[in-house]
């Protein structure tokens, strides 16, 4: 009985202890669960709302103004100042060619030789006729002189004196005719050597020795051509509007002229990246073509090394305005919004703003801005595709960007 009583007392004590710490255990577990739940929610909220990317870096530059002059560009073709077809003046068989195709020749150089034997013989015959006429004229002169003396002494009649005077006139005329025939024969002999009429570059020989060439007027044979090299012309078609503007600028004396009154122009060949050849306006044609509404412009350029060959395609630009102060920006800074051109300016809070602009012509890789920008404003010149109006940016100048690129390359 005593053992049962002790066991009952011990059980009651355990129940009392459990009744005291069990509520505390429940409270502790509840708090721990709440804490874990709160931590998980915070982590979930943080994962759902990550931090945004940093502002993009863009290259910016200050808007500047420069002294500029506008140009009007035209397509043209180069032409030689002089082009001559080499034709013989006498007929005969071609005997010799004294040049190489494409070489430079000087005026007076012998280019072709025609067989001279027939012309030499003709010259000798004409020379003999001249000598015979000369002797007859001398005889007639002496007879005429004696006739004056004999007529004074009445040794001959007046009719005989007149006959002798007439024979003198006839002999003198025959002498002049023989002299002219000899000169003509001498010219024909000289013309058997076909000489260069101008200095320049000669073409290939169109006929080889042994061929018969004609020197008859209207049927002469073309043997070769010679073109001058330095200077050289460029012919271009200029539209009416440009012609009228150009004339107005000349009247208002807005175009610069050289010391000899020439207006400078520039030329670009097909293999060049810029207008590096300087020349001047030689002339405009005297009328506008009604069918095309254009007028022919002839400009002239130096060509001392002969690099510019007649017939080349070329671009010529003519002054389209006088010099004036204009706002210019880099072409990369210009964006297109449908038909509207715009730039992105940098605000004081380092955000970009949309600015529509009205553009002028391109000048040396830059673009004239007629409306929309002022000198001193800052614009984005590189990176406009990565930003939108209102976005914050990290501005970098072109100099700093270049320095970073060099430093990265050296690493």
C-alpha positions in Angstrom: 0.0 0.0 0.0 2.8 2.3 0.8 4.5 1.8 -2.5 1.3 2.6 -4.5 0.9 5.8 -2.5 4.5 6.9 -3.4 4.0 6.2 -7.0 0.8 8.2 -7.1 2.5 11.2 -5.4 5.3 11.0 -8.0 2.9 11.0 -10.9 1.1 14.0 -9.5 4.4 15.9 -9.3 5.2 15.2 -13.0 1.8 16.4 -14.1 2.3 19.6 -12.1 5.7 20.2 -13.7 4.4 19.5 -17.2 1.5 21.9 -16.6 4.1 24.6 -15.8 6.7 24.3 -18.8 4.4 23.0 -21.6 2.7 26.4 -22.2 6.2 28.0 -22.3 7.4 25.5 -24.9 4.3 26.2 -27.1 4.9 29.9 -26.9 8.6 29.5 -27.7 7.9 27.3 -30.8 5.2 29.7 -31.9 7.7 32.7 -31.7 10.3 30.7 -33.5 7.9 29.8 -36.3 6.8 33.4 -36.7 10.4 34.5 -36.9 11.2 32.0 -39.6 8.1 32.9 -41.5 8.9 36.6 -41.4 12.5 35.9 -42.6 11.2 33.9 -45.5 8.7 36.6 -46.5 11.5 39.2 -46.4 13.7 37.1 -48.6 10.9 36.5 -51.1 10.1 40.2 -51.2 13.7 41.1 -51.8 14.0 38.5 -54.6 10.9 39.9 -56.2 12.2 43.5 -56.3 15.9 43.5 -57.4 17.9 46.7 -57.7 17.9 48.5 -61.1 21.0 48.7 -63.5 23.3 51.6 -63.1 22.9 54.6 -65.5 24.5 54.0 -68.9 27.7 55.9 -69.9 27.5 58.1 -73.0 29.9 60.4 -74.7 29.0 64.0 -74.7 30.4 67.2 -76.3 29.8 70.9 -76.1 28.1 72.5 -79.1 30.5 74.7 -81.0 30.3 77.2 -83.9 32.8 77.5 -86.8 33.4 79.6 -89.8 32.0 77.5 -92.7 31.3 77.8 -96.4 28.8 75.7 -98.2 29.6 73.8 -101.5 27.5 72.6 -104.4 28.6 69.3 -105.8 28.3 68.2 -109.5 29.4 65.2 -111.5 31.7 65.8 -114.4 34.2 64.4 -116.9 37.7 65.4 -117.5 38.7 66.6 -121.0 42.0 67.8 -122.5 42.4 71.5 -123.4 43.5 70.5 -126.9 42.8 67.3 -128.9 44.3 67.0 -132.3 44.0 64.2 -134.9 47.3 63.6 -136.7 46.5 63.5 -140.5 49.0 63.6 -143.4 49.0 66.6 -145.8 50.4 64.6 -148.7 49.6 61.2 -150.0 52.0 58.3 -150.2 53.1 55.1 -148.5 53.9 55.2 -144.8 57.6 54.5 -144.4 58.4 55.0 -140.7 56.8 55.5 -137.2 59.0 57.4 -134.8 57.2 57.1 -131.4 55.9 54.7 -128.8 52.2 54.5 -128.0 51.3 56.7 -125.0 54.6 58.6 -124.8 54.8 62.4 -124.3 55.7 64.3 -127.5 56.7 67.9 -128.1 55.4 70.2 -130.8 57.5 69.8 -133.9 58.6 66.2 -133.1 58.6 64.0 -136.3 56.0 61.3 -135.7 55.6 59.6 -139.2 57.6 59.6 -142.3 56.0 59.1 -145.8 58.1 57.9 -148.7 59.8 61.0 -149.9 61.2 59.9 -153.3 58.3 61.0 -155.5 58.0 64.3 -153.7 61.8 64.8 -153.8 61.7 64.3 -157.6 58.8 66.7 -158.0 60.7 69.3 -156.0 63.7 68.9 -158.2 61.6 69.3 -161.4 59.9 72.4 -160.0 63.3 73.8 -159.0 64.6 73.3 -162.6 61.5 75.0 -164.0 62.2 77.9 -161.7 65.8 78.2 -162.9 64.7 78.1 -166.5 62.1 80.8 -165.9 64.8 82.8 -164.1 67.1 82.7 -167.1 64.3 83.7 -169.5 63.4 86.6 -167.3 67.1 87.7 -167.3 67.2 87.6 -171.1 63.9 89.5 -171.4 65.3 92.1 -169.0 68.4 92.7 -171.1 66.4 92.9 -174.3 64.1 95.4 -172.7 67.0 97.5 -171.6 68.6 97.5 -175.1 65.2 98.3 -176.6 65.2 101.7 -174.7 68.6 102.6 -176.2 67.7 101.5 -179.7 64.4 103.3 -179.6 66.2 106.5 -178.6 68.4 106.2 -181.8 65.4 105.1 -183.9 67.1 101.8 -184.6 63.9 99.9 -183.9 60.3 100.7 -184.3 58.0 101.5 -181.4 56.1 98.2 -182.1 59.3 96.2 -181.6 60.0 98.1 -178.3 56.5 97.3 -177.1 56.9 93.6 -178.0 60.1 93.4 -176.0 58.4 95.1 -173.0 55.6 92.6 -173.2 58.0 89.6 -173.4 59.7 91.0 -170.2 56.4 91.0 -168.3 55.6 87.5 -169.5 59.0 86.2 -168.4 58.6 87.8 -165.0 55.1 86.3 -164.6 56.5 82.8 -165.6 59.3 83.3 -163.1 56.8 84.0 -160.3 54.7 80.9 -161.3 57.8 78.7 -161.3 58.8 80.1 -157.9 55.4 79.3 -156.5 55.4 75.8 -157.9 58.8 75.2 -156.4 57.6 76.4 -153.0 54.6 74.1 -153.2 56.8 71.2 -154.1 59.1 72.0 -151.3 56.1 72.1 -148.9 54.9 68.7 -150.1 58.5 67.4 -149.5 58.5 68.8 -146.0 55.1 67.4 -145.3 56.3 63.9 -145.9 57.5 64.2 -142.3 54.3 64.3 -140.2 55.1 66.4 -137.1 53.3 66.9 -133.8 51.3 70.1 -133.9 51.0 70.4 -130.1 52.8 69.0 -127.0 51.0 66.2 -125.1 50.5 62.5 -124.9 50.1 60.6 -128.2 47.9 57.6 -128.8 49.0 54.4 -130.6 49.7 54.5 -134.3 46.5 53.6 -136.2 48.5 52.5 -139.3 51.8 50.7 -139.6 54.6 51.3 -142.1 53.7 50.1 -145.7 50.1 51.3 -145.7 49.0 54.0 -148.2 47.8 57.2 -146.5 45.7 59.9 -148.2 46.5 63.6 -147.9 43.6 64.7 -150.2 41.4 67.3 -148.5 38.2 65.6 -147.2 39.7 62.1 -147.4 42.7 62.4 -145.2 43.8 59.4 -143.1 43.8 59.6 -139.3 47.2 58.4 -138.2 47.0 59.1 -134.4 45.7 61.6 -131.8 47.5 63.9 -129.4 46.0 65.4 -126.3 47.4 68.0 -123.9 47.8 67.0 -120.3 48.5 70.0 -118.1 46.2 71.7 -117.3 43.0 69.8 -117.8 39.3 70.7 -118.1 36.3 69.3 -116.3 32.9 69.7 -117.8 29.8 69.6 -115.5 26.1 70.3 -115.9 24.8 72.9 -113.4 21.1 73.3 -112.7 19.2 76.6 -113.0 18.7 77.2 -109.3 22.4 76.8 -108.6 23.3 79.1 -111.5 21.0 81.8 -110.2 22.3 81.5 -106.7 25.9 81.6 -107.9 25.3 84.7 -110.0 23.7 86.4 -107.0 26.6 85.6 -104.8 29.0 87.0 -107.4 27.0 90.2 -107.7 26.9 90.6 -103.9 30.7 89.9 -103.8 30.3 87.2 -101.2 32.6 84.7 -103.0 36.4 84.9 -102.4 38.5 85.4 -105.5 42.2 84.9 -106.2 44.6 87.7 -107.1 43.8 87.2 -110.8 40.0 87.3 -110.2 39.4 83.5 -110.3 36.8 81.7 -108.1 38.3 78.5 -106.6 36.8 75.1 -107.0 37.7 71.6 -105.8 37.7 68.2 -107.5 37.6 64.6 -106.3 38.5 61.6 -108.5 37.0 58.2 -108.2 39.8 56.7 -106.0 40.0 59.6 -103.6 38.2 60.2 -100.2 38.2 64.0 -100.3 38.3 67.0 -102.6 42.1 67.4 -102.7 42.6 68.9 -106.1 42.3 72.7 -106.4 41.4 74.6 -109.5 39.2 77.5 -110.6 36.1 78.2 -112.8 37.1 78.8 -116.4 33.7 79.7 -117.9 30.0 79.0 -118.1 28.3 78.3 -121.4 26.3 81.1 -123.0 22.9 79.5 -122.7 20.8 77.1 -120.5 19.6 73.9 -122.3 15.8 74.1 -122.3 15.4 70.3 -122.5 17.5 69.7 -119.3 17.3 73.0 -117.5 21.1 73.0 -117.0 24.1 74.9 -118.2 27.6 73.6 -119.0 30.3 74.6 -116.5 34.0 74.4 -117.4 36.5 74.3 -114.7 40.3 74.0 -115.1 42.8 72.1 -112.8 46.6 71.7 -112.8 47.9 68.3 -113.8 51.7 68.5 -113.7 52.2 64.8 -113.2 49.7 63.7 -115.8 47.8 61.6 -113.3 44.4 62.9 -114.5 43.6 61.3 -117.8 41.0 62.8 -120.2 37.6 61.0 -119.9 37.8 60.3 -116.2 34.7 60.5 -113.9 35.1 63.3 -111.3 33.1 65.2 -108.8 33.5 69.0 -108.7 32.3 71.3 -105.9 31.6 74.9 -106.4 31.2 77.6 -103.6 27.5 77.7 -102.6 27.8 80.5 -100.1 30.2 83.0 -98.6 31.9 82.2 -95.2 29.7 82.6 -92.2 29.5 81.5 -88.5 27.4 78.4 -88.0 26.6 75.8 -85.3 28.1 72.5 -86.3 27.7 69.0 -84.6 29.0 65.5 -85.3 26.9 63.4 -87.6 26.8 60.6 -85.0 24.9 62.9 -82.6 21.9 63.1 -85.0 18.9 60.7 -84.6 15.9 60.2 -86.9 12.4 60.1 -85.5 10.3 59.3 -88.6 10.8 62.4 -90.7 12.1 64.5 -87.7 15.8 64.9 -87.0 16.7 65.3 -83.3 19.6 65.3 -80.8 19.7 64.4 -77.1 20.9 67.2 -74.9 22.3 66.8 -71.4 20.4 68.5 -68.6 21.9 69.9 -65.3 20.7 66.7 -63.5 22.6 64.4 -66.0 19.5 63.3 -67.7 18.9 63.4 -71.5 16.3 65.5 -73.2 14.8 65.3 -76.7 15.5 68.3 -78.9 14.3 68.5 -82.5 16.7 70.3 -84.9 16.7 71.7 -88.4 19.8 70.7 -90.3 21.8 72.3 -93.0 24.6 70.8 -95.2 27.4 68.4 -94.3 30.8 70.2 -93.9 33.9 68.1 -93.5 32.1 65.2 -91.6 30.0 67.6 -89.5 26.5 68.9 -90.0 25.3 72.5 -89.9 22.4 73.0 -87.4 20.2 75.9 -88.6 17.7 75.7 -85.7 17.3 73.9 -82.4 20.8 74.3 -80.7 22.9 77.0 -79.4 26.6 77.3 -78.8 27.7 75.9 -75.4 24.9 73.4 -74.9 26.0 69.8 -74.3 24.7 66.9 -76.5 25.1 63.2 -76.6 27.4 62.3 -79.5 27.8 58.6 -78.9 25.3 56.2 -77.4 22.0 57.8 -78.4 20.6 54.4 -79.2 21.1 53.2 -75.6 19.2 56.0 -73.9 15.7 57.5 -74.0 14.6 61.0 -73.1 14.4 61.5 -69.3 16.9 58.7 -68.5 19.8 59.5 -66.2 23.3 58.9 -67.8 26.9 59.0 -66.9 28.4 61.7 -69.2 31.9 61.2 -70.5 33.8 63.6 -72.8 35.4 62.3 -76.0 38.9 62.9 -74.6 38.3 60.8 -71.5 36.7 58.0 -73.6 39.7 57.9 -75.9 42.2 57.8 -73.0 40.3 54.9 -71.5 40.4 53.0 -74.8 44.1 53.6 -75.1 44.7 52.4 -71.5 42.7 49.3 -72.1 44.6 48.5 -75.2 47.9 48.8 -73.4 46.9 46.5 -70.6 
